[in-house]
Amino acid sequence: MKFGLVDSIVELTRGERIVAVKAVSLAEEYLADHFPTFPVLPGVLMLEALVESAAWLVRDAQDFASSLVLLHNARNVTYRSFVKPGNLLRMEVTCRRLAQGDSDFEGIGYCNQTEVVKARFGLKHFSLQEREPSLAHLDRRIIDDARARFAFLRR
């Protein structure tokens, strides 16, 4: 399953820092299943929102050179509170290291100025054609879709 947990990019310092937001809505089906009678954004999706924010930073900094940007590792993940429907999750992610094939980040998620999640994590980025040249057409489609979505998120 693929999530799209970034609704808007509100700040971007190329290759250094990104601030993005996720509006949590009761219409999101997974909220009802997490804790019956107490819908909240699952912690793993808070982490995913930080990762997705960092992935947009990588794509922008490297001019969408890689079609895939994936979580490689997560360290020191702490959860401090819940994010309920009707709340905004604000992700602030700082790049610690950005190289051609991988990168490291520190991210903090806030809800109403309260820290709700914090993590250090690493991403791997690559293109499918690096592993299988016949997939170059698929890389192009993925990158074109990512460019269009990025433009929408930055509007």
Kinemage of the C-alpha trace (Angstrom):
@kinemage 1
@onewidth
@group {chain A} dominant
@subgroup {mainchain}
@vectorlist {calphas} color= white
{ca met a 1} P 0.000 0.000 0.000
{ca lys a 2} L 1.248 3.469 -0.842
{ca phe a 3} L 0.447 6.402 1.403
{ca gly a 4} L 0.455 10.086 0.535
{ca leu a 5} L 0.707 11.661 3.960
{ca val a 6} L 2.066 15.050 2.928
{ca asp a 7} L -0.755 17.457 2.089
{ca ser a 8} L 1.348 20.575 1.641
{ca ile a 9} L 4.959 21.734 1.716
{ca val a 10} L 5.120 25.032 3.590
{ca glu a 11} L 8.888 25.595 3.697
{ca leu a 12} L 11.786 24.171 1.738
{ca thr a 13} L 15.455 25.051 1.963
{ca arg a 14} L 16.969 23.038 -0.864
{ca gly a 15} L 19.001 20.097 0.399
{ca glu a 16} L 18.770 21.234 4.025
{ca arg a 17} L 15.299 21.429 5.542
{ca ile a 18} L 11.637 20.897 4.780
{ca val a 19} L 8.452 21.704 6.669
{ca ala a 20} L 5.285 19.945 5.552
{ca val a 21} L 1.810 19.371 6.961
{ca lys a 22} L -0.702 16.539 7.087
{ca ala a 23} L -4.343 17.265 7.912
{ca val a 24} L -5.777 14.295 9.780
{ca ser a 25} L -9.374 13.542 8.826
{ca leu a 26} L -11.879 11.081 10.249
{ca ala a 27} L -12.534 10.035 6.637
{ca glu a 28} L -9.230 8.118 6.671
{ca glu a 29} L -10.354 4.520 7.150
{ca tyr a 30} L -7.337 3.301 9.110
{ca leu a 31} L -8.144 5.712 11.963
{ca ala a 32} L -11.238 3.768 12.982
{ca asp a 33} L -9.298 0.497 13.260
{ca his a 34} L -6.300 1.675 15.262
{ca phe a 35} L -8.011 2.066 18.650
{ca pro a 36} L -11.762 1.381 18.557
{ca thr a 37} L -13.705 4.365 19.981
{ca phe a 38} L -10.465 6.418 20.084
{ca pro a 39} L -9.385 7.235 16.516
{ca val a 40} L -5.814 8.509 16.264
{ca leu a 41} L -3.124 8.543 13.607
{ca pro a 42} L -1.028 5.383 14.115
{ca gly a 43} L 2.540 6.036 15.230
{ca val a 44} L 3.989 4.243 12.227
{ca leu a 45} L 2.112 6.688 9.968
{ca met a 46} L 3.542 9.634 11.897
{ca leu a 47} L 6.984 8.221 11.086
{ca glu a 48} L 5.903 7.657 7.469
{ca ala a 49} L 4.882 11.327 7.220
{ca leu a 50} L 8.391 12.350 8.338
{ca val a 51} L 9.921 9.954 5.800
{ca glu a 52} L 7.720 11.235 2.967
{ca ser a 53} L 8.685 14.809 3.827
{ca ala a 54} L 12.382 13.898 3.681
{ca ala a 55} L 11.832 12.091 0.371
{ca trp a 56} L 10.491 15.330 -1.158
{ca leu a 57} L 13.597 17.128 0.094
{ca val a 58} L 15.799 14.492 -1.609
{ca arg a 59} L 13.876 14.642 -4.875
{ca asp a 60} L 14.092 18.426 -5.016
{ca ala a 61} L 17.773 18.584 -4.035
{ca gln a 62} L 18.761 15.981 -6.625
{ca asp a 63} L 16.438 17.248 -9.356
{ca phe a 64} L 14.338 14.065 -9.277
{ca ala a 65} L 17.323 11.925 -10.357
{ca ser a 66} L 16.021 8.830 -8.516
{ca ser a 67} L 12.636 7.286 -9.125
{ca leu a 68} L 12.507 5.568 -5.731
{ca val a 69} L 13.246 7.071 -2.317
{ca leu a 70} L 12.711 4.508 0.432
{ca leu a 71} L 13.158 4.219 4.180
{ca his a 72} L 16.378 2.367 4.959
{ca asn a 73} L 16.527 2.645 8.742
{ca ala a 74} L 14.889 4.403 11.678
{ca arg a 75} L 16.582 5.092 15.004
{ca asn a 76} L 15.600 6.718 18.274
{ca val a 77} L 11.930 6.961 17.324
{ca thr a 78} L 9.896 8.399 20.191
{ca tyr a 79} L 6.178 9.074 20.397
{ca arg a 80} L 4.901 11.577 22.926
{ca ser a 81} L 1.240 12.152 22.177
{ca phe a 82} L -1.656 11.370 19.846
{ca val a 83} L -2.792 13.085 16.650
{ca lys a 84} L -6.582 13.022 16.417
{ca pro a 85} L -8.900 13.706 13.484
{ca gly a 86} L -9.246 17.431 12.953
{ca asn a 87} L -5.608 18.082 13.912
{ca leu a 88} L -2.683 19.108 11.719
{ca leu a 89} L 0.586 17.187 11.941
{ca arg a 90} L 3.477 19.527 11.120
{ca met a 91} L 6.633 17.716 10.041
{ca glu a 92} L 9.977 19.506 10.374
{ca val a 93} L 12.803 17.518 8.818
{ca thr a 94} L 16.476 18.455 8.695
{ca cys a 95} L 19.014 16.793 6.410
{ca arg a 96} L 22.112 15.576 8.212
{ca arg a 97} L 23.779 14.056 5.122
{ca leu a 98} L 22.769 13.875 1.471
{ca ala a 99} L 24.688 11.694 -0.971
{ca gln a 100} L 23.875 10.244 -4.368
{ca gly a 101} L 22.427 6.929 -3.151
{ca asp a 102} L 21.494 7.557 0.448
{ca ser a 103} L 20.807 10.227 3.025
{ca asp a 104} L 20.277 10.761 6.754
{ca phe a 105} L 17.693 12.944 8.489
{ca glu a 106} L 16.335 14.098 11.793
{ca gly a 107} L 12.627 14.812 11.969
{ca ile a 108} L 10.130 16.095 14.496
{ca gly a 109} L 6.361 16.045 14.168
{ca tyr a 110} L 4.256 18.627 16.001
{ca cys a 111} L 0.546 18.873 16.724
{ca asn a 112} L -0.615 22.203 18.189
{ca gln a 113} L 3.032 23.140 18.954
{ca thr a 114} L 3.454 19.926 20.959
{ca glu a 115} L 6.079 17.419 19.864
{ca val a 116} L 4.327 14.136 19.059
{ca val a 117} L 7.039 12.170 17.217
{ca lys a 118} L 10.785 12.437 16.817
{ca ala a 119} L 13.177 10.243 14.850
{ca arg a 120} L 16.497 9.882 13.117
{ca phe a 121} L 16.263 7.919 9.902
{ca gly a 122} L 18.036 7.081 6.688
{ca leu a 123} L 16.759 6.830 3.140
{ca lys a 124} L 18.026 4.952 0.092
{ca his a 125} L 17.399 6.492 -3.326
{ca phe a 126} L 17.893 4.871 -6.695
{ca ser a 127} L 16.318 4.307 -10.081
{ca leu a 128} L 14.885 1.047 -11.334
{ca gln a 129} L 16.939 1.246 -14.516
{ca glu a 130} L 20.139 1.033 -12.434
{ca arg a 131} L 19.134 -2.531 -11.587
{ca glu a 132} L 17.248 -3.388 -14.775
{ca pro a 133} L 17.839 -1.187 -17.840
{ca ser a 134} L 14.587 -2.285 -19.469
{ca leu a 135} L 12.675 -0.424 -16.720
{ca ala a 136} L 13.823 3.045 -17.844
{ca his a 137} L 10.319 3.820 -19.157
{ca leu a 138} L 8.852 3.077 -15.724
{ca asp a 139} L 11.433 5.338 -14.048
{ca arg a 140} L 10.410 8.173 -16.362
{ca arg a 141} L 6.722 7.721 -15.520
{ca ile a 142} L 7.397 7.599 -11.759
{ca ile a 143} L 9.583 10.716 -11.942
{ca asp a 144} L 7.056 12.622 -14.075
{ca asp a 145} L 4.284 11.760 -11.593
{ca ala a 146} L 6.499 12.837 -8.665
{ca arg a 147} L 7.304 16.173 -10.355
{ca ala a 148} L 3.586 16.849 -10.896
{ca arg a 149} L 2.710 15.983 -7.297
{ca phe a 150} L 5.597 18.098 -5.981
{ca ala a 151} L 4.330 21.100 -7.951
{ca phe a 152} L 0.885 20.552 -6.439
{ca leu a 153} L 2.253 20.264 -2.873
{ca arg a 154} L 4.282 23.493 -3.270
{ca arg a 155} L 1.365 25.567 -4.631
